[in-house]
Amino acid sequence: MYCMNHPRISILTVLVLIGCRGATAPSAESHVASWSYFGDSIANTTNRISMQSAADLLSANGEVTGLFEAQIVQSCLNLGCWISVKGGNGDTVMVFMKDHAYFVPTDSLQGKTTYFSGRAFNDTVSVAMQKHILMDAGASQAKIDAITSPSFELGFEATGVMIADVPMGAPMANTSD
């Protein structure tokens, strides 16, 4: 009966019990220590579309809008205006930041989980754009010169991006020029 005679202890006990009641099992994201956000905010991450599902939906619908999940392969070394992610078929898929309105870190993202909101579409990538992307990625001149024809591939335009466990001090482009 000690608690009944001490209101502060009773209130503390009630608050602890209320806090424990709302506890839930760890989510699939429990391995992630922190998320970094770029562009538009992403509030709800429950209905994510995998890269394989995006490709399948795109085949059926021509364009897909939603929240996508992937693993980052590389980011633009110049500005951080795009990331490449693992596609559903072992390929690499480009994700461009809509209207260059925001940028992601230019390095330290390889292998990180990302969620990005926006649209997926079939894209014809010109020779000039392919070469530009390779230059941004730091490719050799021989690899750049080997591009001679447009490619037809899955593309994404992201309005917002979440990236798991971005290291503190990850390099960002200097865009103040």
N, C-alpha and C positions, 0 to 999 in steps of 0.2 A: 504494500500500500504506500510505499515511499513515493511513487510517481504521482499519486493522487494529491499529495500534499505539496508538491512542487510543480506549479503550472508550466514552468519553462521546460522541464524534463518531459512532461506530458505532451506538450506541443511538438517538441523535437521528435519524440517517439512516433507521433501521428505523421509528421512530415516524412520520416524515414520509411514508414510503412506505405504511404502513398507513393513515394518515389520508387520503391521496389515493385509495387503492383504494376507499374507501366513498363517494366523491363521486358524486352523481347529477345528472342534468340538472335545471335549475330547473323548479319546478312552475308551474302556472297562477297560483299565488298569489304569484309572485316579485315582483310590483309592490307588494306590501303590505310596509310597513316594520315594522309592529307590530300586534298584536292586543290588544284589551282584552276581559276576560272578566267576565261578570255572571251571577249565579245558579249553577246546577250546572255543573261543568266539562264541557267537550266535548273528548274525547281524540282521536277519530278523525273526520276531516273528508273522508274519501275517498268516501263514499256519500251525497252531497248530493242533495236533491230540488229541482228548480227550481219556481218558482211555477206554471208551466204544467203540469208533471207532477203537482204536488200537486192542482191542480184536476181533472185527468183521473182521477187515482187516487181522488179523493174521489167523483167521479161514479159510479165503479164499486164502491167499497167503503163509502161512507158516513162513514168516518173513516180518517185516515192518521196514523201515528206515525212520526217519523223526524227527520232533520236536514235543514233547509230552507235554501236560499240565496236572497237577494234584495238589492235596493238600497233603502236607507232613503229615504223621502220626508220624514218628520217624526217628532219624538218629542214625548211629552207635555211641555208647558212647565211644568206644575204640579209633578209628582213624578217623571216619567220612568217611569211605570208601563205605558206602551205605546209602540210605534213603529208607524208606518204604512210599508208597503213597496210597491214596484211589483209588481202582480200580473202574471200571465201574459198577460192580455188588455188590457194598458194601463190596467187599473183600479188602485185603491189598496186594499190589504188590511191589516186591523188585526192586530197581534200584541200580545197582552196578557201581562204577566209573571205567571206562575202565583201565585195567592194573595197578590199584592203582596208576595212574599217578598224581592224585590230590585228595584232600580231601575237605569235607564241614565241617562246624561247628558240633561239637559233641553234641550240645544241643541248645535249644532256637529256633528250627525250626518248632515245632509242629503247625499245622494249617496254615502254610505259603503256598502261591502259588508258584509253581515251574514250570519252563519250562526246559526240558532237551532234548538234541539232541543225537541221537544214533540209536540203533536198538532194536526192540522188537522181542521176539522169545519164543517158547514153550520150557520149561526147565524142566529137571528132577533134582530135588534137593536131593542130597544124605542125609542120616541120619546125617553123620558127619557135612555137611555144615549147615543143619537145626539147629543142636545143637550149632555150632559155632555162627550163627546169633543170636540165643537166648541168648548166653553168652554175645555177644557184646551189646545186648539190655538190659542187666541187669535182665533177667528173673530168676525166682526161680529155684532151682535145681530140684524140683518136675516137673516143666514144661519141663525142659530140658530132664529129664529122661523119660518123657512120649513119646518122639519121638522114634518110632521103625521102621518106613518104609519110603522109599523115597516118595517125593511128586512130582506131575506133575503140573506145573503152568506157568503162564505168567511171563517172566523175561525181564529185560531191561539192556542194557549195554550202559552207557552214556559217550559220549566224552566231553560234556560240559553241565553245569548246571547254570541256573539263579534262584535265590531265592529272593522273594519279602520281603522287610522290615526286613532284618536280623538285630537284635539289635546290636548296637555298643558294642564291647567287647564280642560278642558271643564266647564261648569257642572253641578253636581249639586244636587238639591233638598236643603234642610235638613230632615231628618226627625227631628231631636232634640227636637221639641216634645212 
